[in-house]
């Protein structure tokens, strides 16, 4: 039993967390997982923005991985502050694209998710990204609304409900403020006006 405990402890110590920028969807997870397999790097888990490997990687492996990921539009993050910013972005993307209903305000959600003081996280985010967490959140919501408008499967009131807007009027007002167009004007040439998640 002691041997098993010591083995588990050793395994936990040699695991390595690798943080990756621009992982924003389930397809990204599959692509990144595939690259790790091609490089024969054993992994424990792959989540948005984070891969846990079974062992520490050599400098050569990290360099190869970095090149392969950059070719696919991803980027390794080795700075603690940048990793924190990516964790905020990942939390917001998951919140919006997994249709999680906010039961609290955004600052409490982010603080709880990262287990950190929100003021510190918010200031750091603004310093690195040049925008606030709230503005980033709104920009991501609007991109998701654009996507739903282009799909043309939901009414505007259904989109407003799904995206946690208090009303269609609130959604329309925020949409026009960000895009300069009403949702119906956007639908006329929507595909030309969309951005990828990592460009928001």
Secondary structure, 3 states (H helix, E strand, C coil): CHHHHHHHHHHHHHCEEEEEECCCCHHHHHHHHHHHHHCCCCEEEEECCEEEECCCCCHHHHHHHHHHHHHCCCEEECCHHHHHHHHHHHHHHHHHHCCCCCCCCHHHHHHHHHCCCHHHHHHHHHHHHCCCHHHHHHHHHHHHHHHHHHHCCCCHHHHHHHCCCCCHHHHHHHHHHHHCCCHHHHHHCHHHHCCCHHHC
